[in-house]
Amino acid sequence: MGLVCNDDFYRSSIYNCMLLVIYFVKKLKEKGNIMSILSDEKINEELSNMDGWIFKDNQVSKSYDFDKYMDGIKFVNVLARVAEEVNHHPDLVVGWCKVSVSFTSHDQGGVTSDCISMAKTVDKL
């Protein structure tokens, strides 16, 4: 069974989660704790605690299944708002009841702690 998204849920829980994530990511960026390239070992260590995420081709990726196509679209819209606010945008592939999410830092040339933070955020949406 895939994820189920209803409008009331997105108006309350997701929105509040987005605000918290945006706040903490901005604070980390202000302190300079984000944006250095992580070693392959560090990336794999981080991903070992994150269900479904893989490290391949210099990016971290995960696919999400949904019960309905429009649930995937709602998920993408929420993720897009968070990504825009923190200025760290994923590559997204939308299919039938499936969304694939990938993070890499094009500016830095690899996976950074920003990518890992955003991956953790996506899992909370």
KOLNU-812869 format. One record per residue (C-alpha): residue number from 1; residue in three letters; x, y, z. Coordinates in nm, 2 decimals, padded with zeros to 4 digits. Example, Ala and Ser with C-alpha at 12.3 -4.5 7.8 and 13.67 -1.06 7.14 Angstrom:
! residues 2
(node 1,'ALA',(01.23,-00.45,00.78))
(node 2,'SER',(01.37,-00.11,00.71))
//
This chain:
! residues 125
(node 1,'MET',(00.00,00.00,00.00))
(node 2,'GLY',(00.13,00.34,-00.09))
(node 3,'LEU',(00.11,00.67,00.09))
(node 4,'VAL',(-00.23,00.83,00.12))
(node 5,'CYS',(-00.25,01.21,00.12))
(node 6,'ASN',(-00.56,01.41,00.20))
(node 7,'ASP',(-00.60,01.79,00.18))
(node 8,'ASP',(-00.66,01.83,00.56))
(node 9,'PHE',(-00.34,01.65,00.63))
(node 10,'TYR',(-00.14,01.88,00.40))
(node 11,'ARG',(-00.30,02.19,00.54))
(node 12,'SER',(-00.20,02.10,00.90))
(node 13,'SER',(00.08,01.85,00.97))
(node 14,'ILE',(00.28,01.89,00.66))
(node 15,'TYR',(00.27,02.26,00.66))
(node 16,'ASN',(00.39,02.28,01.02))
(node 17,'CYS',(00.66,02.03,00.95))
(node 18,'MET',(00.77,02.23,00.65))
(node 19,'LEU',(00.80,02.55,00.86))
(node 20,'LEU',(01.02,02.37,01.12))
(node 21,'VAL',(01.24,02.21,00.86))
(node 22,'ILE',(01.29,02.54,00.68))
(node 23,'TYR',(01.38,02.71,01.00))
(node 24,'PHE',(01.64,02.46,01.10))
(node 25,'VAL',(01.80,02.43,00.76))
(node 26,'LYS',(01.83,02.80,00.74))
(node 27,'LYS',(01.99,02.81,01.08))
(node 28,'LEU',(02.24,02.54,00.98))
(node 29,'LYS',(02.33,02.73,00.66))
(node 30,'GLU',(02.38,03.05,00.87))
(node 31,'LYS',(02.63,02.86,01.09))
(node 32,'GLY',(02.82,02.72,00.79))
(node 33,'ASN',(02.75,02.36,00.88))
(node 34,'ILE',(02.61,02.26,00.54))
(node 35,'MET',(02.75,02.23,00.19))
(node 36,'SER',(03.08,02.04,00.21))
(node 37,'ILE',(03.11,01.73,00.00))
(node 38,'LEU',(03.06,01.41,00.20))
(node 39,'SER',(03.28,01.11,00.16))
(node 40,'ASP',(03.13,00.79,00.01))
(node 41,'GLU',(03.17,00.63,00.35))
(node 42,'LYS',(02.99,00.91,00.53))
(node 43,'ILE',(02.71,00.91,00.28))
(node 44,'ASN',(02.66,00.53,00.31))
(node 45,'GLU',(02.67,00.56,00.69))
(node 46,'GLU',(02.40,00.83,00.69))
(node 47,'LEU',(02.18,00.63,00.45))
(node 48,'SER',(02.21,00.31,00.65))
(node 49,'ASN',(01.96,00.47,00.89))
(node 50,'MET',(01.73,00.59,00.62))
(node 51,'ASP',(01.49,00.33,00.47))
(node 52,'GLY',(01.49,00.31,00.09))
(node 53,'TRP',(01.76,00.57,00.01))
(node 54,'ILE',(02.05,00.47,-00.22))
(node 55,'PHE',(02.37,00.63,-00.32))
(node 56,'LYS',(02.45,00.59,-00.68))
(node 57,'ASP',(02.59,00.81,-00.96))
(node 58,'ASN',(02.70,01.09,-00.72))
(node 59,'GLN',(02.34,01.14,-00.58))
(node 60,'VAL',(02.11,01.00,-00.31))
(node 61,'SER',(01.78,00.87,-00.44))
(node 62,'LYS',(01.45,00.71,-00.33))
(node 63,'SER',(01.12,00.62,-00.49))
(node 64,'TYR',(00.79,00.67,-00.32))
(node 65,'ASP',(00.47,00.48,-00.41))
(node 66,'PHE',(00.12,00.63,-00.38))
(node 67,'ASP',(-00.23,00.49,-00.39))
(node 68,'LYS',(-00.34,00.76,-00.64))
(node 69,'TYR',(-00.16,00.96,-00.90))
(node 70,'MET',(-00.28,01.29,-00.75))
(node 71,'ASP',(-00.14,01.19,-00.41))
(node 72,'GLY',(00.20,01.19,-00.58))
(node 73,'ILE',(00.14,01.53,-00.73))
(node 74,'LYS',(00.04,01.67,-00.39))
(node 75,'PHE',(00.36,01.52,-00.24))
(node 76,'VAL',(00.57,01.69,-00.52))
(node 77,'ASN',(00.40,02.02,-00.46))
(node 78,'VAL',(00.48,02.02,-00.09))
(node 79,'LEU',(00.84,01.90,-00.15))
(node 80,'ALA',(00.88,02.18,-00.41))
(node 81,'ARG',(00.78,02.44,-00.16))
(node 82,'VAL',(01.03,02.32,00.10))
(node 83,'ALA',(01.31,02.29,-00.16))
(node 84,'GLU',(01.24,02.64,-00.29))
(node 85,'GLU',(01.25,02.79,00.06))
(node 86,'VAL',(01.58,02.63,00.15))
(node 87,'ASN',(01.72,02.66,-00.20))
(node 88,'HIS',(01.82,02.30,-00.24))
(node 89,'HIS',(01.62,02.14,-00.52))
(node 90,'PRO',(01.58,01.77,-00.60))
(node 91,'ASP',(01.55,01.61,-00.94))
(node 92,'LEU',(01.20,01.46,-00.95))
(node 93,'VAL',(01.05,01.20,-01.18))
(node 94,'VAL',(00.67,01.17,-01.16))
(node 95,'GLY',(00.51,00.85,-01.29))
(node 96,'TRP',(00.19,00.66,-01.24))
(node 97,'CYS',(00.14,00.65,-00.86))
(node 98,'LYS',(00.52,00.68,-00.81))
(node 99,'VAL',(00.76,00.97,-00.75))
(node 100,'SER',(01.14,00.94,-00.76))
(node 101,'VAL',(01.34,01.19,-00.57))
(node 102,'SER',(01.72,01.25,-00.61))
(node 103,'PHE',(01.95,01.50,-00.44))
(node 104,'THR',(02.30,01.61,-00.54))
(node 105,'SER',(02.47,01.95,-00.51))
(node 106,'HIS',(02.54,02.07,-00.86))
(node 107,'ASP',(02.73,02.37,-00.72))
(node 108,'GLN',(02.96,02.15,-00.50))
(node 109,'GLY',(02.98,01.86,-00.74))
(node 110,'GLY',(02.85,01.58,-00.51))
(node 111,'VAL',(02.64,01.49,-00.22))
(node 112,'THR',(02.65,01.73,00.08))
(node 113,'SER',(02.50,01.73,00.42))
(node 114,'ASP',(02.23,01.95,00.26))
(node 115,'CYS',(02.13,01.66,00.04))
(node 116,'ILE',(02.11,01.43,00.34))
(node 117,'SER',(01.91,01.68,00.54))
(node 118,'MET',(01.67,01.72,00.26))
(node 119,'ALA',(01.64,01.34,00.21))
(node 120,'LYS',(01.55,01.31,00.58))
(node 121,'THR',(01.30,01.59,00.54))
(node 122,'VAL',(01.13,01.42,00.24))
(node 123,'ASP',(01.08,01.11,00.46))
(node 124,'LYS',(00.89,01.32,00.71))
(node 125,'LEU',(00.65,01.47,00.45))
//
